[in-house]
Amino acid sequence: MPALNPYLASMPAGYLFREVAKRIDDYQRNHPEDKVISLGIGDVTRPLSAAVTRAMASAALEMGTKEGFRGYGPEGGYPFLIKAIYKNLYEPRGVTLSSDEIFVSDGAKSDTAALQQLLSSEARIAVTDPVYPVYIDSNAMTGRAGEYRNGLWSQVEYLPCTAENGFVPPLPQHYVDAIYLCFPNNPTGVALTLPELQRYVDWAVQNGVLIFYDAAYSAFITSSTVPHTIYECRGAKSCAIECGSFSKLAGFTGVRCGYCVVPRELYGGTLHRMWSRMQSAHRNGVSYPVQRAAEAVFTPQGMRDCRENIDYYMNNARVIRNALRGAGLEVFGGVDAPYVWLKTPGGISGWQFLDFLLEHAQVAGTPGEGFGPSGAGYFRLTAFGTAEHTQEAVTRICRAL
Ligand SMILES: *Cc1c(COP(=O)(O)O)cnc(C)c1O
């Protein structure tokens, strides 16, 4: 046996979605006549904009011509896409970035998982709780998260986000080197206002802490007080790296494109130099047709279609929120993100609530326990289904309650 990575070898199995799928299957097997509707879908369902598919197809055909063929592209992305990202997502918000501070990638999952490579093995991290599992897992696989006991990693500081604090994470109580923030948040669906995020940025600047900011859901923001990028905060360029994605913005979950912003202001250019060095060692960029497809998201038709799809999902979110609130549940999120986070009735666990919903409403969702200890007693519903299924599901839930 070769000497294997012991941290990776002893990782606890990803349990959440497998267990949810198993409970749905079990129910369906015993009740073949019932049709279970899942509001647990964490993936978009609306088709791509025709502007995007046209650009992708035409770039693919271009590659089949002598003049249009391209081999390896620039590791950090083609200038046309970097410029489009800057012009559409940063410049309008008053953020200045140079083109070499934006790195195109195959998505925010790979980027957020790679961020930990910037840290030493002794570095301490903090995460909000509940949390998108990638942040912790990527650290745990290198040993930085310590040991896993009773659902907690021993070296990670968890910042509880609950109804009691309005899902705004408290500042860490112990020494940390880096903190992962994702707003609007998956799974809680809650966003931070500019002053709330500014407080974090000020604290990070004062304490020399690095913020890893996941802005995957920024296109879903509807509140005027919520920043679309952390760089709307004063001083953020000296403490924060931001990841973004076309996945939820433009339905690219199966196409794969994202970007990471690493400002030169971070520690005198050190992190920019490290990230560039790692990119060139590990990656060869994203395919040309995909980058052309991403560029087309920002054409007038692309923008219109993406807006329409996001509005469609956010209408589902509104339907879920209003109906469940009307039925007396405590409901959060769903205003600036396609997720609705609810408190289970009668203080039962999220898992018990899943069983209740399957049994009495034939509806599934995701138990909060799966996202971390502070998710206990909460439940996530997503707005990514069809309008018809969403309406039917909430009607059934309200009847069952
Ligand atoms: C969906 C999602 C992403 C996007 O990941 P991609 O790899 O770009 O598809 C990133 N962060 C969070 C929290 C998400 O839920």
The ligand as an ORCA input file, in Angstrom:
! r2SCAN-3c Opt
* xyz 0 1
  C     -24.273     26.472     -6.860
  C     -23.237     27.091     -6.009
  C     -22.017     27.498     -6.554
  C     -21.732     27.364     -8.023
  O     -20.853     26.352     -8.274
  P     -20.358     26.086     -9.755
  O     -19.173     25.214     -9.570
  O     -19.989     27.414    -10.337
  O     -21.472     25.431    -10.504
  C     -21.080     28.084     -5.715
  N     -21.338     28.294     -4.414
  C     -22.505     27.942     -3.860
  C     -22.749     28.233     -2.429
  C     -23.489     27.320     -4.635
  O     -24.643     26.953     -4.068
*
